[in-house]
Amino acid sequence: MRIQSINRARAGLTVEGVLGTSCLDYVPPEQRVILESNIKRVFETGESFSYEMQGQGDNNILAWYSTHVSLLNKGRDNEQVMLITEDITERKRAEDYLRKSESYFRDLIDCAGDAIYIVNLTDGRILDCNRSACLALGYSRDEILQLSTFDIEAELPADAVESVHATMRPGVMTHVQGMHRRKDGSIFPVDINLTIMGGPESSLAVSVVRDITELKRLEEERIRQRSEERSMTNLLMDIHDGIGGITSNIALIADLALKLPLQEDLKKKVAAISQLAHDGILEVRSLMYGLDRDDLHWKSIVGALKEQGEKLLAPHQIAFTMTADYEDDIPDPSSHVCLQLFRIYREAIVNVIKHARATKVAVSFRLGRDRLVLEVRDDGRGIVESALAVSGRGISNMIKRAEALSGKTTIKRNGGTCVTVEMPLALKPPPD
């Protein structure tokens, strides 16, 4: 197996230094047996063949080689073997990189939360899928690969699917919503994005499918809430037009009667009627602030709270101050939040008027990104423990209204009474 001829392709070797040496001297010891047996095989069979192996490369760095072995002068006395060796180290590195990249992207796709399919658009066959697809449908991967998109799509006619496929273009994502059917027969709403793989003639597409069951539930809940709010709006309008009008007339008649010469006892009774009528008007106005309207935003709400506090307390010679801390870009509240907030606020002010014997009231309104805090503090005699224990109707109403908004009402005696209402924000839903 002596070398009789060699080209100059391999760096670091000379023709003179190589001729007459054994070809086995240029491969690692563990590869020599393989090369020797392959050369013998060529002599014996006369067949050419190729194989790959690692060997000692330039600068003693381990490299990969592809070797082609063939027989020269076949059938003659001077038969020789020709070895054509190519350094394929870079190719091997590239192949290794591609294998690792493929594994990396396979893991990446398998970890995706959305179901991902490779689909043949011609017949709808599913050629591959990720783990999320199996979890979403309840099938194993092998079972899914026996299905077509027509097997898993529900409540979407086949001609509609074909129409979507026909309008798809390479590089352009096509979006559609539909229903998918699980292995157990149950169906669920999905959002589907389809993209063709390859050029214009390709029939393969990537389908990314997202389960939107929760999204649909929230959408239905929002529609239900808006329906309830509309019902509340209609009810409040009826109250305003009916009871509000009657109460306004009573207040007007009582105020006119107070200008007449009346006996002191009768005058007190008419004054009480007038006060109750005006309280009723304020009550209706606070209810009306629960309506959806263009100026239902935090600035107008703060202004309305301040105005109502001043109007309620001024006739009783109780000083009123209010501070507000909020940012302008916080989304507007829902009408439901607004209505409950005004009801709690008015109840707190009325309790001061009726029970506190206070000379001043300080209101603090603080609004953060996700929380609202309203505080009403007076300098009166302070709420008695028995009142907290009994939880009169006013206090009970404040607590229940705050709880209806997932909030809480705290009442403390501290140099007077401090009512604190804290609640998470329920922002105004977008219009239909």
N, C-alpha and C positions, 0 to 999 in steps of 0.2 A: 504494500500500500504506500509505495514511495511516490512522492510528487515529481512528475516529469515536466510539468509546465504550469505556469501561473501568470495571471495578468497583474497589473499594478493597482487594482482597485482598492486593496486594503492598505490603509496607511500604516507606516511603521515596519513594513516588510520589504525586503528586496528579493528580486528573482534569484540572485546568486545565493542568498542566505536560506532560501526556502527549498530550492531544487535538491532532490535526494533525501529530504526529510520525510517523515511519515505525516500524513494528513491528520493522524490521531493526536499529534503533538499540539494541535491548535484548538482543541476542545477541552473542556474541563474533564477531569478523570471520570466523574460519574456518567458522562455522556459518551465516553470512548467505546464502551461495549455496544451501545445503540448504533453508533455510526459504523463500527466494524461489522456488525451483523447485517446492517442494511446494504453495505457494499458487497458483502458475500452473497446476499440475496439477489442483487443485480447480476452478478456473475453467473449465478445458478439458473435464474429464470429468464434473464435478458429483458426483464420488464423495467421500465422507468417509473419512478415514483418521487413524491415530495413529502417532506415532513418539516415540522418546526421544533426548535430546541433552543435552550439557553446556552450561551458560550461566553468565553472571555473576549471582551471587546477591546477597543483602543483604551490605552491608559489603564489597563487591567480592570475596567468597569464591566460588570456583568451585563450582557446584552442578549437580545433575542435574534435568532437567525432562521430564515427559511432556506432549506437546502433541497435542491433538485438533483437527483442521482440518475444518470442514464449511462448506457453501455455504448462504447465506441468500437468500431471494427468488429462488429458482431460476427461470430462464426470463423474468425481468423485466429491465427496463432498469437497475434499481438493485441488481444482484446484489452481495452482500457476502460476505466470508469471516469466519467466527467462529473465533477461536483460544481454546481452553480449555487453559490451562497449569497443571500441578500440580507442585509441588516434591516430587520423590521421592528426594531426597538420602539421607534416613534409611533408606528402603527399600533403596536401592542399597547402603548401608553394611551393612545387615543381611544382604542377599543375599551380599555379598562375605565377611562373617564366616561365614555358613553354608557357603559354598564352601570357605573355608579350614579350617573345623572338620571338614567332611566329609573333606577331604584329609588333615587331621591324624589323624583317627580311622582312616581307611583305612590310613595308614602305620603307625599304632600296632598295628592288627590284623595287618597283613602282617608286622610284626616279631615278633609273638608266637611263642613256641616251640611252642605247641600248635596242632593243626589246628583251624580254625574254619569251620563251614558255616552257611549259611542254608538251611533245609529246609522244603519244603511237606509238612506232615504228611498231607495228603489222599492224595497219590500217591507221596510219598517223593522227589520231584524235588529236586535240589540247585540252588538258585537263585544262590548265590554262595559263594565260598570264599577263604581267604587263601593266602599263599605257602607256609606250612608244610604245608597240606593237599596241595599239588602235590608238595612234596618227600617227604612221607610215602607217598603213593600212587604216585608215578612218572608221573602224568599232567600234561598242561598244563592251565591253567585252563579253556580252551575245551573240552577233552575232559571235564573233570569236570562242566561245566555240561550235558553231554549225558547224565549218569548219574543214577541214583536211589540212595538209601541201600541198596536191595536189591542193587544191583550191586557195592557195595564191602563189604557186611557178609557175613562168612563164619561158618559154624558157629553161626548164630543163626537159628532158624526164623522165617519171615515172620509167623506168628501171634504169636510172642513179641514181635516188633517192634511189631505192631499193639496188643498188650496194653499195652506201655509207653506208646505214644502215647495210648491211650484213658484212661490214668490220670493223664496230665499235667494240671496246673492252672496258669493264668497266675501268674507271679511265683514259682512254686515249682520249684526245680531237681530234676529227676529223674535219678537216677544208675543206671548199668548198666555192666557189663563184658561185653566180647565180643571178637570177632576181626574184623579188617579184611583185605581182599584187595588187594594191590598190582596194578599193571598187569601185572607179570611173572608173576602167579599165586601168588606167595608170600603167606603170611598171617602176621599178627603180633597179639599181644594188645593191647587198648586199653581205656582207662577213658573212659566217655562221660558228659557232663553235658548234659542237654537242658532248655531253658527256653523257654516259649511267649512270642512277641513280641506285644504288644497285649492286647486284651481277651479275654473268654471265647469269643467266636466266631472268634477268629483261628486260621488254619491254618498260620501260620508259626512256626518255632522256630529258636533258635540252638543249634547242637550243637558243643560244645567237646570235642575228642577228643585224648587223650594216649597216646602210645606207651609201654606199660609193659613192653616186652620185658626191659629191664635189671632192672626191679623184680621181674618174675617169675623171672628168673635168680637174683637174690639170694635170693628166697624159697625157690626150689628148693635153692640151695646151703645155706641155713640148715637146711632140713629134712634134707638129707643129713648135715650136720655133727651135728645132734642125733641122727640115727640111728646115726652112728659113735660118738657119746658114749654112747648107750645100750648099744651093743655093748661099749664099753670098760667101762662100769659093770658089766655082767653078767660080763665077764672078771675084773674086780677082785673082785667078790663071790665068784667061784669060787676065786680065789687066797686070799682072806681065809678062806673056810670050809675050804678044803682045805689048802694049803701053810701058811697062817697057823696053823691048828689043830695041824698036825704039828710045826711049829717051836716053838710054845708048849709042847707036851708034851716035846720034846727039852730045852728050856731048864729045864723043871720037874724032869725026871729028872736033868739034869746038876747043878742046884743042890742037889738032895737028895744026890747022890753026893758032892759036895764036903764034906758034913757028916760023911761016914764017914772012919774012919782009913785013909788010902790012902798008898801009897808016894809019895815026892816026885815021881818021874818020872811016875807014873800021874795024880797029882793035877794036874800041869801040863797034861796032855793033856785031862783032864776040864774044867779051867778054860777051856781054849781052845775046847772044844766049847760050854761055857756061853756064852762071849763071842760066838761065831759065831751061836748060837741067838738071843741077845738082839738082835744086830745084824739078824738076819733078821726078828725081830718088829718092829723099828723100820722096816725096809724095807717090810714089808707095811703098816704104819700110814701111812707116807708115801704109798704107792700109794693107800690108801683115802681120802686127802684129795683125790684127784682126783674123787671122786663128787659129783654134784649133791646138795645138801642145804640145809636151811633156813638154817643158820648159815654158808653159804659166802659170807662178805663180808670186806672188807679187815681189819676189826678182829680177827675170829677168826683170819684167816690170819696176821697179825702175831703174835698170841698163840701160835699153833701153832709158828711159826718159832722164837720165843723158847724155848718149852718144849722143842722138839727139840734146839736148840743146847745148852741146859743139860744135858739128859739124856745127850747124846753126849760132852760134854767133861768133865763132873764126875768120872766114874770115872778120868780121866787127870790129875786135878789141874790142869786148864787153866781159868783164870778166863774168864768170859764176860760181855760187856755187849752191849746192843742198843739202838739209837735208831731211832725211826720218825717220819717226817714225811709226813702225808697228811691229806686233807680227808674229812669223814664222808660227804659227798653224792656221792662218785665212784661210778659204777655198779659193781656186783659183777663179778668176772672170770668167765670161762667155766671149766668144770671142767678143760678141756684146759690152759689157761694155769696153773691152780693145780697140776696134776699135774707139769708140766714144771718149774715154779718150785721145788717141793719136791725134785724129783730133782736139780736143779742145786745147790741149797743143801746138801743132804745130801752130795753128792759133794765139795763144797768143804770142808765140815767134816771129813769122813773123811780127806781128803788132809792136813789139818793134823795130825790125830791120828797118821797113819802116817808122815809124812815131815818135818814142820816142826820138831819138838823145841821147840815154843812153850810159853810160860807163860800167855799170854792171847790171846783172840780178841775183836775188836770188829766187830759187824755193824751196818751202816747200811742202812735201808730207806727209800727216798724215792719217793713216788708223786705224779705230776702228773696233769693232765687227760688227757694222751695218751701218757704215758711212765712206765715203771717202772725204777728203778735199785736193784739189790741189791749191796752191797759186803761182802765178808768179808776182814778184814785180821788177820794174826797177827804176832807179834814173834819168829818163829822164825828159822832160819838162812837162809831165803829159797830160793826155787826155783832150781835150777841151770839154766844155759842149755841143757845137754844134755837135760834133761827137757822143756823147751819145744820143742826141735828134734825130739825123738822123738815128742812128743805121746802120752803114755801113754793107756791106755784111759780113765782117769778124766777127764783133761783133754779128750780127744777127745769123750767123751760130753757134757761140759758145753757145748762149742762147738757140737756138732750139735743139742742140745736148744734152745739159744738161737736158732740159725739157723732151726729149725722154727717159731719164733714170730716170724720176721723180725727177730730181735735179734742181739746179738753178745756174746761173752765175751772180756774182756781180762784177762790175767794178767801182773802186773809184780812185779819184785823191788825193794823199797824199805823197807829196815830190817825185812825179813821178806817176806811174800808178800801181795799184794793181788789178790783175784779180784773183778772188777767185771762184773756182768751188766746189760745195758741192753736194754730191749725196748719196742716200742709196745704199747699196751693192746689186747687183743682182748676186748671186753666181752661179758658174758653175753647170749645172744639171748633175746628174749621167749618166754614159754611158748606152746606150740601152742594 
